[in-house]
């Protein structure tokens, strides 16, 4: 399963982002900043609460999150949105997605305390 390798790679490359907890209600604040920087639309936050992790719903541009999530999950799901915006469809953890994920993490570093 190639997508598991992407999760592992992501956790190993940016472990500090998994330690930062964010309330789901604060996620859109970051997505607005990311969207402005990358010049794409802002995804919407689903009204439905997820148990864990996150899910991006392509086409309707909605992200579903649990009550509390990690900054890494907020970045990961926005990278799905960015990939869809840039390439016209959601690519599930492929090369284009990884490229966009790296770009979002690089930009998001400014929002964490070192």
MOFEN-V887336 format. One line per field, one symbol per residue. ss: DSSP state (a for helix, b for strand, c for the rest). psi: psi as a letter, one per 20 degrees, with the letter a starting at -180 (. if undefined). Layout:
ss: ???
psi: ???
This chain:
ss: caaaaaaaaaaaacaaaaccbbbaaaaaaaaaaaaaaacccccbbccccccccbbbbccccbbbbccbbbaaaaaaaaaaaaaaaaacccccccaaaaaaaaaaaaaaaaaccc
psi: ohhhhggggghhhlhhhiioppqhiighgghggggggjlrrpqqpqippqgrarpporgilppprrgprqhhgggghhhggggghhjiqppnkaggggghgggggggihijqp.
